[in-house]
Amino acid sequence: MKKETYSIVGMHCASCKTLIERELNEQKAVKRANVNFSTEMLNIEYDDEQLSFDQLMKIVGSVGNYKLVKDEAQKDDEKMKEYKALRRKLLVTGVALVPFAVMMVMMILQAFGVVEMMHAPLGMINVAGIEMNVFFVVQFVLASIILFYGGGGFFTGALSALKSKTANMDTLVALGTTTAWTFSTVVTFAPWVFADIQQEVFFEAAAFIVFFILLGRFFEAKAKSQANDAIKKLFELQAKEATVLKNGEEVKLKVDDLAAGDIVVVRPGEKIALDGVIVEGSASIDESAVTGESIPVEKSVGDSVIGATVNKTGSFQFKVEKVGEETLLSQIIRMVEEAQGTQAPIQKLADQISGIFVPIVIAIAIVGFVFWYFFASGIGIKLPGGTLSTAIYIATAILIIACPCALGLATPTAVMVGTGKAAANGILIKNAESLEHAHKIEAIVFDKTGTLTEGKPVVDEIFCEPGKEKDWLAVAAALEHLSEHPLSEAITAKAEEEGASFEKVKVEEFELHEGMGVSGMHKGEKVVIGNEKLMKKAGVEADASLQKRAEKLHSQGKTVVSMAVEGKEVALFALLDKPKSEAAEAVKALHAKGIKVVMLTGDHQETAGYIAGELGIDRVIAGVLPTEKAEQIRKLKEEGLFVAMVGDGINDAPALAEAQIGIAMGTGTDVAKEAGDVVLVHGTIDKVVDAIEISNKTLSIIKQNLMWAFGYNVVAIPVAAGVLYPFFGILLSPIIASAAMAFSSVSVVLNSLRLKRG
């Protein structure tokens, strides 16, 4: 099975999405197909041995005027063609509509007694013995141009839907406009057919309906384009060229021509081309565009740099490490695109309604027609015109006012803007479900090291027999440098700083005890270095004075690593890992939202308790092995809490996956980032608060959109059906209905765009 994301050009309503999904999911070779109407993307899993891309294109094209494309440039080209065609149709329709607009103004002025207007200002003509109203004939010509040129897409779309034995928004528009046009055409050229009723035409209704719907789609396309600005801006961040050292000379190359290992020169004010490591010089780099961190970061030899960030001061050279799809910016763009292509759970209800909406509306229109034609006058309702013309007028209004488009746009446009805003703030939300559910978080579990703390512990003190510090440090480092744990790295760094030559110390039978420490043989003696659990497991005889010292160190918030030789404790290493500067404020902000904060760590209870006390954390779960972290998350969930986990290490991955929402620090490992539902690019926990805030605002906008979309149809359809006419004399014009229908979709998109400012 192959998983792919393709773009679809030509969709204009939620029914289009439903139609394409149904057609694809009916194919045996397709396991799953999901269409996002707002982003115009298809996420599909299919057997590419049975189904080629060309065949997929034909299937999608068979149900309407839709084009499946996999190349971004091709998509932009097709979108531009579609935009130009829409603009051209809108222009022609607008010009042809001018006489109708003048007529409407005159009718309004006549209604207020401002002017007098003749019913047939152009007179009557006789053609083959048929008396025809010239005014009606002119309207017929103009309306036909508008309907069949401007609105031609409605008919092809409706026919394609009919072939698939379904209906869509085009069906409603085609039925409504055709009904008005056909009735008016018969009145114009065969007036005797309706000789017993008032002779009037509705050409202007068909004309205005087409114009307003085209205008609505035009504004909707522009608004949706703004909603997707986040992706465009991310693409624009990429540098176009770079200065590369080749054979000792500086050469300008396009970024696409760079390869891993190239040395790139960056001067003040220049954009960094790709991801790499500084090999010469230093600089202050603005990473805000990628990480959301506004304060420039000082970088020197050995530090990593990110492509698309800007060098503020200083000159340096860096070695390219990642190119193309491997760069952080490319990964961010891919994550945002994938997130915008996913579907939020709340959208499922809207999709279900949209799927049955059109047939229901057609049924209501038929019932409305039957009532007003056969029963209304019989029960004493005075009709505004002839029986047939009134029934057609009302049926047309019902067909036109109903709009599943707003329902289809309600959630995906908000998700698109929300994920884009999050990305601009250095928060990568991988799917719409996580964006929707983040507001439910009741408890956030933080891994301590590297998440709440800097993750760069240093050896603060060494306690052992006087004069033996450097010896024991060398032996400890000889073992610890074989491990990648932050505490191991701290001991190794201390040995290098003190000049303890651990490279000369020979160790054998090295063994890593996950979450506890290391052990090995040195000069025939068993050496064990680690926490209390490892000491107990190894049967180490504790030293009373060292244990007393350890208790005091724990109370000071220091992590204690014991060292034993041949079963006897000989030294203590006290390590200090400072809390992150933003941690206390972040915890306070989470409390303000009513969220419990839990610390999960393998550290000693007293050490963890000291850090928790400084930060104001509610609950500490200490002494936890890496393999036990997921179990602890499971227990919290069993307490009925909606749990989020924040972590940065390989050992956090199972816990991140177990939590309802996993939040990975961008400074952490690739495994943790893969397991997380949300990735904080810069790795600062204040972004956790921002992510929850964006989720709250996005969900609020989604609810407003759905309330508007549902409410609009609940109110508009009965009004169009004429329920107010017997009591208040209010009858909704199909022209007003078409304008309101167009406005409903645009208003939903514009409401979603408010997220960009919030």
BELDAPE-V341877 format. One record per residue. RES is the residue in three letters. SS is DSSP state (H for helix, E for strand, C for the rest). PSI is psi as a letter, one per 20 degrees, with the letter a starting at -180 (NA if undefined). OMEGA is omega in whole degrees, -180 to 180 (none if undefined). Layout:
res: {RES:RES}
ss: {SS:SS}
psi: {PSI:PSI}
omega: {OMEGA:OMEGA}
//
This chain:
res: {MET:LYS:LYS:GLU:THR:TYR:SER:ILE:VAL:GLY:MET:HIS:CYS:ALA:SER:CYS:LYS:THR:LEU:ILE:GLU:ARG:GLU:LEU:ASN:GLU:GLN:LYS:ALA:VAL:LYS:ARG:ALA:ASN:VAL:ASN:PHE:SER:THR:GLU:MET:LEU:ASN:ILE:GLU:TYR:ASP:ASP:GLU:GLN:LEU:SER:PHE:ASP:GLN:LEU:MET:LYS:ILE:VAL:GLY:SER:VAL:GLY:ASN:TYR:LYS:LEU:VAL:LYS:ASP:GLU:ALA:GLN:LYS:ASP:ASP:GLU:LYS:MET:LYS:GLU:TYR:LYS:ALA:LEU:ARG:ARG:LYS:LEU:LEU:VAL:THR:GLY:VAL:ALA:LEU:VAL:PRO:PHE:ALA:VAL:MET:MET:VAL:MET:MET:ILE:LEU:GLN:ALA:PHE:GLY:VAL:VAL:GLU:MET:MET:HIS:ALA:PRO:LEU:GLY:MET:ILE:ASN:VAL:ALA:GLY:ILE:GLU:MET:ASN:VAL:PHE:PHE:VAL:VAL:GLN:PHE:VAL:LEU:ALA:SER:ILE:ILE:LEU:PHE:TYR:GLY:GLY:GLY:GLY:PHE:PHE:THR:GLY:ALA:LEU:SER:ALA:LEU:LYS:SER:LYS:THR:ALA:ASN:MET:ASP:THR:LEU:VAL:ALA:LEU:GLY:THR:THR:THR:ALA:TRP:THR:PHE:SER:THR:VAL:VAL:THR:PHE:ALA:PRO:TRP:VAL:PHE:ALA:ASP:ILE:GLN:GLN:GLU:VAL:PHE:PHE:GLU:ALA:ALA:ALA:PHE:ILE:VAL:PHE:PHE:ILE:LEU:LEU:GLY:ARG:PHE:PHE:GLU:ALA:LYS:ALA:LYS:SER:GLN:ALA:ASN:ASP:ALA:ILE:LYS:LYS:LEU:PHE:GLU:LEU:GLN:ALA:LYS:GLU:ALA:THR:VAL:LEU:LYS:ASN:GLY:GLU:GLU:VAL:LYS:LEU:LYS:VAL:ASP:ASP:LEU:ALA:ALA:GLY:ASP:ILE:VAL:VAL:VAL:ARG:PRO:GLY:GLU:LYS:ILE:ALA:LEU:ASP:GLY:VAL:ILE:VAL:GLU:GLY:SER:ALA:SER:ILE:ASP:GLU:SER:ALA:VAL:THR:GLY:GLU:SER:ILE:PRO:VAL:GLU:LYS:SER:VAL:GLY:ASP:SER:VAL:ILE:GLY:ALA:THR:VAL:ASN:LYS:THR:GLY:SER:PHE:GLN:PHE:LYS:VAL:GLU:LYS:VAL:GLY:GLU:GLU:THR:LEU:LEU:SER:GLN:ILE:ILE:ARG:MET:VAL:GLU:GLU:ALA:GLN:GLY:THR:GLN:ALA:PRO:ILE:GLN:LYS:LEU:ALA:ASP:GLN:ILE:SER:GLY:ILE:PHE:VAL:PRO:ILE:VAL:ILE:ALA:ILE:ALA:ILE:VAL:GLY:PHE:VAL:PHE:TRP:TYR:PHE:PHE:ALA:SER:GLY:ILE:GLY:ILE:LYS:LEU:PRO:GLY:GLY:THR:LEU:SER:THR:ALA:ILE:TYR:ILE:ALA:THR:ALA:ILE:LEU:ILE:ILE:ALA:CYS:PRO:CYS:ALA:LEU:GLY:LEU:ALA:THR:PRO:THR:ALA:VAL:MET:VAL:GLY:THR:GLY:LYS:ALA:ALA:ALA:ASN:GLY:ILE:LEU:ILE:LYS:ASN:ALA:GLU:SER:LEU:GLU:HIS:ALA:HIS:LYS:ILE:GLU:ALA:ILE:VAL:PHE:ASP:LYS:THR:GLY:THR:LEU:THR:GLU:GLY:LYS:PRO:VAL:VAL:ASP:GLU:ILE:PHE:CYS:GLU:PRO:GLY:LYS:GLU:LYS:ASP:TRP:LEU:ALA:VAL:ALA:ALA:ALA:LEU:GLU:HIS:LEU:SER:GLU:HIS:PRO:LEU:SER:GLU:ALA:ILE:THR:ALA:LYS:ALA:GLU:GLU:GLU:GLY:ALA:SER:PHE:GLU:LYS:VAL:LYS:VAL:GLU:GLU:PHE:GLU:LEU:HIS:GLU:GLY:MET:GLY:VAL:SER:GLY:MET:HIS:LYS:GLY:GLU:LYS:VAL:VAL:ILE:GLY:ASN:GLU:LYS:LEU:MET:LYS:LYS:ALA:GLY:VAL:GLU:ALA:ASP:ALA:SER:LEU:GLN:LYS:ARG:ALA:GLU:LYS:LEU:HIS:SER:GLN:GLY:LYS:THR:VAL:VAL:SER:MET:ALA:VAL:GLU:GLY:LYS:GLU:VAL:ALA:LEU:PHE:ALA:LEU:LEU:ASP:LYS:PRO:LYS:SER:GLU:ALA:ALA:GLU:ALA:VAL:LYS:ALA:LEU:HIS:ALA:LYS:GLY:ILE:LYS:VAL:VAL:MET:LEU:THR:GLY:ASP:HIS:GLN:GLU:THR:ALA:GLY:TYR:ILE:ALA:GLY:GLU:LEU:GLY:ILE:ASP:ARG:VAL:ILE:ALA:GLY:VAL:LEU:PRO:THR:GLU:LYS:ALA:GLU:GLN:ILE:ARG:LYS:LEU:LYS:GLU:GLU:GLY:LEU:PHE:VAL:ALA:MET:VAL:GLY:ASP:GLY:ILE:ASN:ASP:ALA:PRO:ALA:LEU:ALA:GLU:ALA:GLN:ILE:GLY:ILE:ALA:MET:GLY:THR:GLY:THR:ASP:VAL:ALA:LYS:GLU:ALA:GLY:ASP:VAL:VAL:LEU:VAL:HIS:GLY:THR:ILE:ASP:LYS:VAL:VAL:ASP:ALA:ILE:GLU:ILE:SER:ASN:LYS:THR:LEU:SER:ILE:ILE:LYS:GLN:ASN:LEU:MET:TRP:ALA:PHE:GLY:TYR:ASN:VAL:VAL:ALA:ILE:PRO:VAL:ALA:ALA:GLY:VAL:LEU:TYR:PRO:PHE:PHE:GLY:ILE:LEU:LEU:SER:PRO:ILE:ILE:ALA:SER:ALA:ALA:MET:ALA:PHE:SER:SER:VAL:SER:VAL:VAL:LEU:ASN:SER:LEU:ARG:LEU:LYS:ARG:GLY}
ss: {C:E:E:E:E:E:E:E:E:C:C:C:C:H:H:H:H:H:H:H:H:H:H:H:H:C:C:C:C:E:E:E:E:E:E:E:C:C:C:C:E:E:E:E:E:E:C:C:C:C:C:C:H:H:H:H:H:H:H:H:H:H:C:C:C:C:E:E:E:C:C:H:H:H:H:H:H:H:H:H:H:H:H:H:H:H:H:H:H:H:H:H:H:H:H:H:H:H:H:H:H:H:H:H:H:H:H:H:H:H:H:C:C:C:C:C:C:C:C:C:C:C:C:E:E:E:E:C:C:E:E:E:E:H:H:H:H:H:H:H:H:H:H:H:H:H:H:H:H:H:C:H:H:H:H:H:H:H:H:H:H:H:H:C:C:C:C:C:H:H:H:H:H:H:H:H:H:H:H:H:H:H:H:H:H:H:H:H:H:C:H:H:H:H:C:C:C:C:C:C:C:C:H:H:H:H:H:H:H:H:H:H:H:H:H:H:H:H:H:H:H:H:H:H:H:H:H:C:H:H:H:H:H:H:H:H:H:C:C:C:E:E:E:E:E:E:C:C:E:E:E:E:E:E:H:H:H:C:C:C:C:C:E:E:E:E:C:C:C:C:E:C:C:C:E:E:E:E:E:E:E:C:E:E:E:E:C:H:H:H:H:C:C:C:C:C:E:E:E:C:C:C:C:E:E:C:C:C:C:E:E:E:E:C:C:E:E:E:E:E:E:E:C:H:H:H:C:H:H:H:H:H:H:H:H:H:H:H:H:H:C:C:C:C:C:C:H:H:H:H:H:H:H:H:H:H:H:H:H:H:H:H:H:H:H:H:H:H:H:H:H:H:H:H:H:C:H:H:H:C:C:C:C:C:C:C:H:H:H:H:H:H:H:H:H:H:H:H:H:H:H:C:C:C:H:H:H:H:H:H:H:H:H:H:H:H:H:H:H:H:H:H:H:H:C:C:E:E:E:C:C:H:H:H:H:H:H:H:H:H:C:C:E:E:E:E:E:H:H:H:H:H:E:C:C:C:C:E:E:E:E:E:E:E:C:C:C:C:H:H:H:H:H:H:H:H:H:H:H:H:C:C:C:C:C:H:H:H:H:H:H:H:H:H:H:H:H:H:C:C:C:H:H:H:C:C:C:E:E:E:E:E:E:C:C:C:E:E:E:E:E:E:C:C:E:E:E:E:E:E:C:H:H:H:H:H:H:C:C:C:E:C:C:H:H:H:H:H:H:H:H:H:H:H:H:C:C:C:E:E:E:E:E:E:E:C:C:E:E:E:E:E:E:E:E:E:C:C:E:C:C:C:H:H:H:H:H:H:H:H:H:H:C:C:C:E:E:E:E:E:C:C:C:C:H:H:H:H:H:H:H:H:H:H:H:C:C:C:E:E:E:C:C:C:C:H:H:H:H:H:H:H:H:H:H:H:H:H:C:C:C:C:E:E:E:E:E:C:C:H:H:H:H:H:H:H:H:H:C:C:E:E:E:E:E:C:C:C:C:H:H:H:H:H:H:C:C:E:E:E:C:C:C:C:C:H:H:H:H:H:H:H:H:H:H:H:H:H:H:H:H:H:H:H:H:H:H:H:H:H:H:H:H:H:H:H:H:H:H:H:C:C:C:C:H:H:H:H:C:C:C:C:C:H:H:H:H:H:H:H:H:H:H:H:H:H:H:H:H:H:H:H:H:H:H:H:C:C}
psi: {q:p:p:q:p:r:q:p:p:i:q:j:r:h:h:g:g:g:g:g:g:g:g:g:i:i:p:h:i:p:g:p:p:p:p:o:g:g:i:l:q:p:o:q:o:r:o:i:h:h:o:r:h:h:h:g:g:h:g:g:h:i:j:a:l:q:p:p:q:i:p:g:g:h:g:h:g:h:h:g:g:g:g:g:g:g:h:g:h:h:g:g:g:g:g:h:i:g:h:h:g:g:g:g:g:g:h:g:h:h:h:j:j:h:r:p:p:q:h:m:h:i:a:q:q:o:o:k:j:p:p:q:o:h:g:h:g:g:h:g:g:g:h:g:g:g:g:i:g:h:j:h:h:h:g:h:g:h:g:g:h:h:h:j:l:a:q:a:h:h:g:g:g:g:g:g:h:h:g:g:g:g:g:h:g:g:h:g:i:m:h:h:h:l:h:j:r:p:o:q:q:k:h:h:g:g:g:h:g:g:g:h:g:g:g:g:h:g:h:g:g:g:g:h:g:h:h:j:h:g:g:g:h:g:h:h:h:p:q:h:r:q:o:q:o:o:l:i:q:p:p:p:q:q:h:i:i:q:q:p:i:q:p:p:p:p:r:p:i:q:p:p:g:r:q:a:p:p:i:p:a:r:r:o:p:o:j:h:h:g:i:i:o:h:p:q:p:p:q:a:p:i:q:q:q:p:q:i:r:p:o:g:q:q:q:r:q:q:p:p:h:p:r:c:i:i:q:g:g:h:h:g:g:g:g:g:g:g:g:i:i:r:p:q:h:i:h:g:g:h:g:g:g:h:h:j:g:g:h:g:g:g:g:h:g:g:g:g:g:g:g:h:g:h:h:g:h:h:j:j:p:o:q:i:b:q:g:g:h:g:g:g:g:g:g:g:g:g:h:h:h:p:o:i:g:h:g:h:i:g:g:h:h:g:g:g:g:g:h:g:g:g:h:h:j:k:o:o:o:h:q:h:g:h:g:h:i:h:i:i:p:h:p:p:p:p:q:f:p:i:f:h:r:h:j:m:q:q:o:h:q:p:p:a:p:p:i:j:g:h:g:h:h:g:g:g:h:h:g:h:i:i:q:j:q:h:h:g:h:g:g:g:h:g:g:h:h:i:k:o:m:i:h:i:p:p:q:r:l:p:p:p:n:p:j:h:b:r:r:a:p:o:k:j:q:p:p:p:p:b:a:h:g:h:g:g:h:i:k:p:o:q:p:g:h:h:h:g:h:g:g:g:g:g:i:j:j:q:p:p:p:q:p:q:p:l:j:p:p:i:q:p:o:p:q:p:o:q:q:q:h:i:g:g:h:g:g:g:h:g:h:h:j:k:p:q:p:p:p:p:q:i:r:q:g:g:g:h:h:g:g:g:h:h:i:k:q:h:q:p:o:r:k:p:q:h:i:i:g:h:h:h:g:g:g:h:h:i:i:j:q:o:p:q:p:p:r:i:r:g:i:i:g:h:h:h:h:h:q:h:p:p:o:p:p:i:i:a:q:h:g:g:h:h:h:q:h:p:p:o:g:i:k:p:i:h:h:g:g:g:g:h:g:h:g:g:h:g:h:g:g:g:g:g:g:h:g:g:g:g:h:g:h:h:g:g:g:h:g:h:i:j:h:i:g:h:h:i:j:p:p:p:p:h:g:h:g:h:g:h:g:g:h:g:g:h:h:g:g:h:h:h:i:h:h:h:i:NA}
omega: {-178:177:-179:173:179:177:177:179:175:179:179:174:-178:179:177:179:-179:-178:-178:179:-177:-178:-179:-177:176:179:-178:-177:-179:178:-179:176:-180:-179:174:-175:-176:-179:-179:-178:176:171:-174:174:-174:178:-175:175:179:-173:179:178:179:178:176:178:-179:-180:-180:-180:-177:-176:179:179:-177:178:178:-179:179:-179:-177:180:179:178:179:180:180:179:179:177:-180:-179:-180:179:179:179:179:179:-180:180:-180:180:-179:179:-180:-177:-175:179:178:-180:178:180:-180:179:179:180:179:179:178:-180:180:177:-179:180:174:-178:179:179:-178:-175:-179:176:-178:175:179:179:180:177:180:177:-179:177:-178:180:179:-179:178:179:180:-178:-178:-179:180:177:-179:-174:-172:173:-180:-177:-178:-179:179:-177:178:178:180:179:178:178:180:178:-180:178:178:180:178:-178:177:180:-180:-178:-179:179:-177:-178:-180:179:-179:-178:-178:179:-178:180:178:179:-178:-172:177:-173:-179:-179:180:-176:-175:179:180:-178:176:-178:179:180:-178:179:179:-178:-178:179:180:-178:-177:179:176:179:178:180:178:180:179:179:179:180:178:178:177:-179:-179:180:-176:-180:-180:-178:178:178:-179:180:-174:176:-179:-180:-178:176:-174:176:178:-179:177:-180:179:-178:177:179:172:-178:-180:-178:-180:179:177:-179:178:176:-176:178:-180:180:-179:179:-179:178:179:-170:-174:178:179:-178:180:179:179:177:180:-177:171:-170:176:-178:-172:-177:-178:-174:-177:180:-173:-177:178:-176:178:-178:177:-177:179:180:179:173:-175:177:178:174:-172:177:-178:-179:178:176:-180:174:177:178:-180:178:-177:179:175:-177:-178:-175:-179:-179:178:178:179:179:180:-180:-179:178:180:180:-179:179:180:-176:177:-179:-178:-179:-176:179:180:180:179:180:-180:-177:-179:-173:-175:177:180:180:178:179:178:179:178:179:179:179:-178:-179:-175:180:-173:-168:-171:-178:-179:180:172:178:-180:-175:180:-180:178:-178:-178:-178:178:-179:179:-180:-177:179:179:180:179:-178:-175:-174:-177:-175:175:-178:-178:177:-179:-178:-171:-176:-174:179:178:178:-180:-179:-179:180:177:178:179:-180:179:179:177:180:-180:180:-169:-179:-177:-180:179:179:-180:-172:-177:-179:-178:-172:178:179:176:180:179:165:-175:-172:178:179:174:179:-177:-179:179:-179:177:177:-176:-179:174:180:179:176:-178:178:-178:-174:-175:180:-179:179:179:179:-180:-179:179:177:-173:-177:176:179:180:-180:180:179:177:179:179:179:178:179:179:179:178:-180:-177:-180:177:-172:-177:180:-178:-178:-178:177:180:177:179:179:178:178:-171:178:-178:-179:-178:176:179:179:176:-178:177:-179:180:178:180:179:-180:-177:-177:-179:-179:179:180:180:-179:179:-178:177:-175:175:-174:-177:178:179:178:178:-179:180:180:180:178:-178:178:178:-180:177:-176:175:-180:176:-179:177:-179:174:180:180:-175:-177:174:173:179:-178:-178:177:-174:175:177:-175:-177:-172:-176:-180:179:178:179:180:178:177:180:178:179:-178:176:-180:-177:174:180:-175:174:-177:179:-177:-178:178:179:180:179:179:-179:179:180:-176:-179:-179:-174:-170:-179:173:-172:177:-175:176:179:-179:-177:-175:-180:179:179:177:180:-180:178:178:179:176:179:-179:172:-165:170:179:177:-179:-176:-175:176:-178:177:-174:179:180:177:180:-178:-179:177:174:178:-179:-176:177:-178:178:-177:-176:178:-179:180:-179:179:-178:-176:174:179:178:176:-171:-175:177:176:-171:174:178:175:179:179:-179:179:180:179:177:-180:-178:-180:-180:178:179:179:-179:177:180:-180:179:178:-176:178:-176:179:-178:180:-179:-171:-176:177:179:178:-180:174:-177:-179:-173:-179:-174:-174:-179:-179:178:-175:178:174:179:177:-180:-179:178:180:179:179:-178:-177:180:-179:-178:179:179:-180:177:178:-179:178:178:-178:-178:-174:none}
//
